Amino acid sequence: MKQFIGMSASGNLEEAVRGLRAPQFIMLLSNSAQFEDHVRALEQRFPGVPSIGCIGMCYQTSVVENGVGVIAFLDGVTAAANVLEQVSAMPVKYIQRLERDMQAVDGSGRNTVCIDFCAGNDACVLSTINTSLRKRGIPLVGGTGGEGRISANGRVYEDAVAYALVRNLGGRVKTYKENIYHQFGNYRFIASNTDRANYILGSLNGKPAKQVYKSILHVTDEEILTRTFQNPFGKVNGDDTCIISIKEVNGNALACFRQVNDSDVLILLELGDYQAITRSTIQQISQEFPKRSAVFSVNCLFRYKLFSEQGYMQTYLREMAALGCHAGFVGYGEHYNNRFVNQSMTCVVFE
């Protein structure tokens, strides 16, 4: 298979698709103002080709913040794209669409991946999708787009998740998740007074969440939102830790970018040697996939901000480019199989 990457900083779709011939699957990353026009124009240009899209920044060796990007697979993939609607209420109502697409693509965990762009309620959506994917062991990589809108096969949807099943006819696929944080101190918290619908974390070990965070890290209310880059929370999930970013202060509570439930066990995290960690990820991928056709990744908005502030973003993209054909988008939350995480990188590698 091959991966095509085209971008336009000015939002010119014709510039972004220049040179694209006979795509078998397309991903669209657009800006809020032009998203619907780009969806329609892309469908007219490549009618009937499975496609998904969302509002977000895209990257290859540089980042396009407010333009348009097109990432396409060709010469050796089978793909099916569709949408689950009403994700805030009952995405399971549409699960038969995914079941039918799985039968049509007829892939396995060894050669097939599900890529998704979500408009919200991510944790519930991922649990729903995983009930079908796990039957064949198919992994998932994706993320949350902006403005509550996504697209599938030339149509724009709200309150929905767009997904694509992509089967590599020329080899394996494998997904990866990169965590640049580790535990800070021996703090261990039981969450309570949570508001699941609004991602509110009210209390930690019975004390106001804001006060607990401030007292440990010696920060002011105003500093909390930037300190989450260095010290987010983490939810222990077996041998893994799901990162939870702080979105804003809400009275004495903290609003997060990921749902927290009463009785969840949380820890505090701190930023590690992210340059060494990213190099280790690249090395692992290179060892496990000596021959790579494509790498598609999702980087968190907070990672993008952190790397940019540290002057590392361009270096990071150059180092990832050593893997070969690498591209991706900046999400508001990252998906890895049935997990919704923050401040992470997830990716899928095609042999």
N, C-alpha and C positions, 0 to 999 in steps of 0.2 A: 504494500500500500504506500501511498504518498500523502503528505500533508501540505496544503496550500495555505499561505498566510498573506493577507492583504490588508493594509490599513490606510486611512486618510485622516489626518489631523483636522482637516476642514469639514469633514463629514460628507465627502464626495463618494458616494457608493460606487460609481463607475470607476473611479481611481482605485478603490479597494478591491474590486473584482477583476481588474485588468490582468489578463493572462490566465484566468481560471477557465478550464475546459473540462466538460463532462464530469462534474462533481457527483459523488454518490451520497454525500451527507454534508450539510452546511450548518455552521454556527454563526449567528449574527450578534455582535456586540455594538450597541449604538448609544446615542445620547437621547435625553428625554424629549427634546424638541422635534427630532427627526425620526424617532423610533418607528412610528406607524408608517410613515412614508417609505422608510427603508425596508420594512417588512413586505409591503406591497410590491415595491420595485424589485426586490430580490426574488420574489415568487414569479413575477413576470419574466425576469431574466432567466430563471432556471425552474420552469414549471414542473411540478410533480416530484422534485427532488426533496427527500426528507430533510427538514430543517427545524432548528429551535433557535430562539433568540431572547435576549434580555437587554436591559439598560445597564451599562457598566463600562469601565475602562478596560482596554485591551493592551496587550504587550507582546513584543517579540524581543528585539534587542533594545527597544525603547518603549515608552508608555504613551499611548494616545488617551488623553483624559476626557476629551469632549468631542470626539469625532466619530469614526465608525471603523470597525474591524470585521473581517470575514475570515473564518478558519474553516477549511473544507478538507474532507478526506476523499481520495479517489484511487483508482487503479488497484482495487483489491479489498473492498469492504462491502458487506451487506448491512443495510441500516433500515430502521423503522422509527419514525418519530410520531409523538402523539401528546396528549395533554390529559391530566386529571384535574377536573374542575371542583369548585366549592371546597377548596382545601381548608378554609377556616371552619368548616362545619363537618363535611363527610367526604373526604377524598376517596374512601373505600367504595363509594357508590359507582365509581368509574374504573375500578380495578380490572374489569374484564377487558378493557382496552389493552392494558399492559399484558395480560395473559395471552391475548390473541397475537400481539406483536412478538412475544417471546416464542410462540409456536412458529410464526412466520420466519423469524430470523434463525431459529433453531441452533442457537449457540450454547456454549458452556462457560464455566468460570475460567477456563484456560484460554479462550479466544474471544470472549465477548465482554463488553463493559456497558453499563448504563450511565449516561451523562445527563444531568438534570439542571435546569434553571428554575428556581422557585420564587414565588411572590409572597411567601409568608407561611406561618405555622409549620416551620420546617421540621421540627421534631416529630410531629404527628404524621407529616407527609412521608418522612423517611421510614418510619415504622410501618406505614401502610405499604409502601413500595417494596420494602424488604420482605414482606410476607410472600410476595411472588418471586422476587429475585433469588431468595435463598433456596428455592426448590431446585434450581440449577446451579447454585453457587456463584451467580453472576455478581461481580463487585460493582460499586457505584462511586462516582466522583461527580461533584457539582457544587453549586453555591446559590446564594441569594442575590437576585438582581435588584435594581433600584426602582423606585416609583410605583411598585405594586403591579407592574405589567410584564408579561412575558409573551412569547409568540411560538407557534408551532405550525409548520406547513402553510405559511402565508397568512395566518390569522392571529390577531392580537387578543389576549385574554387577560382578565383581572381575576384575582382570587384563584389562582391556578398554579400548577407546576407543569412545565414542559419537560419531556424526557425523550431520550433517543437510545435505542439499543444498537450498538455498533459492533459488528462481528469482523474480526481481522481474518481474512481468508489466507494470509501469508505467514501466520505465526501466532505467538502468544500475546496476551495482554496482562498487565499487572498494575495494581494501584498502590500508591504510597501516601503516607501522611507524615509531615515533618513538624515537630514540636521544638521550638527554640527556648522553652522554659523548663525549669526544674523547681522542686519544692523549696520554699523559703521558710527556714526555721522548722519548728515542730508543731506549728499551729494546725488545729483540727477543729472544724466547726460543724454544728448541726443547724441547718437552715430552718427558719420558721417565719410565720407571718408573711408568707409569700403570696403574690398575686400572679398566678400562672399566665393569665391572659395578657397582662401588661409587663411580664418579665421582671416583676418587682421582688427584690430580696429585702425583707423587712428586718429580720433579726438573725444574729449569729450567737449561738449558745445563750439565747435569751436576752441579749443586749442589742440595742439599735445597730444595724449593720454599718451605717455611716460612722458612728463613733468608734466601733471596733477597728475599722480600716484606718481611720485617722490616728488613733492612739498607737497602733503598731508601727505605722510608717511615718508618723510625725509630719503629717501634711495638713494643709488647710482644705476647706471645701472646694476652693477654686483649683487646687492642685490635683484633686482626685482624678479628674478626667484625663490629665496627661500622665499621671503616675500609673494608670492602668496599662500603659505601654510596657512599663518595667515590672509591674506587680499585679497581674490579673488574678482572679480566682481560678481554681481548678476543681472539677468534680471527678472524684475517683470512680473509675468504671473498670473493675477487675484489675488487669495489669496496665491499663491505659488511663490517661488523664485527659478529660475534655476541658479545654480552656474556656473560661467565661469572662468576657470583657465587660467593663463598666461603661454604661452609656451616659448616665447623668445622675445627679443627686436628686432624690425625691423626698423632700422633708428630711426625716431621720433614716430613710431607707435609700437603697441604691437600685436604680433601674439598670438592667443588664441587656446585652444583645442576645442572650440565650436564656431559655426558660429554666428557672430554678423552682424546685418543689419542696414543700415541707418535708423535713427529715432527710433531705439530701446531705451527704457528707462532703464538705468542701475543705480545701486546703488553700494556702496562699502560695503563689508562684513568684519566681524572679527570673529575669532575663539571663540566659546563658551566653556562651560564646557563639553567637549566631553565625559568624563567618565560618568557624570551624564546623559547626553543625551542618550548614548548607553544603560545604565541601564534602562532608561525610556522606550526605544523601546522594550527591552527584556520583561519588565513587561507588556507592552501593548499587546504584542504577547501572552504571557502566559495567560492573562486574557481573550483575545478573542478566543484563541484556547487552552483550557485546555488539550486536547488530540491532539498531533502532531505526524504525521508520518515522516515528512521531512521538512527541511528548506534549501532552496538553495538561496545563496546570491551572489551579485556582489559588490565588494569593489573597489573604485578608486585607481589607482596607487599612487596618491598623498596622499590619506588617509593612504595607506600602508606605504609610506615613513614617513609621519608625525607620525603615531603611533609607527613605529620602532624607529625613532629618540627620541621619548619621552619614550621609554622603555615600551610601553603599548600594543604592538601588541599581545604578548603571553597572556597577561591578557585578552584582548578583545576576543580572540578566546576561551579561557577557559570559559568566561562568556557566550558567544554565545552557547557553547556546553551544557550549562545547559538547553537549549531548547530541547535537544534531538539530533536527527541525523542532524547535521548542516554541510554543506560544500559549497564551492563556488570557485570563481576565481577572480583574480585581473585584472580589465579592464582598458582601456584607455579612457573610457567614459561610462556612465551608462544610461540605458534605463528604462523608467518608463511610461507605456502606450504610449502616443504619444510624450513624452518629452525626449530630449537628454540633460543630465546634467553632470557636472563634480564634483569631490571631494565629492561624495555622496556614500551612500550605498542603494541599492535596493534589495529586496528579495521577494520570494514567499513562503508561508507557506501552507503545505498540512495537512488537518485534518486526 
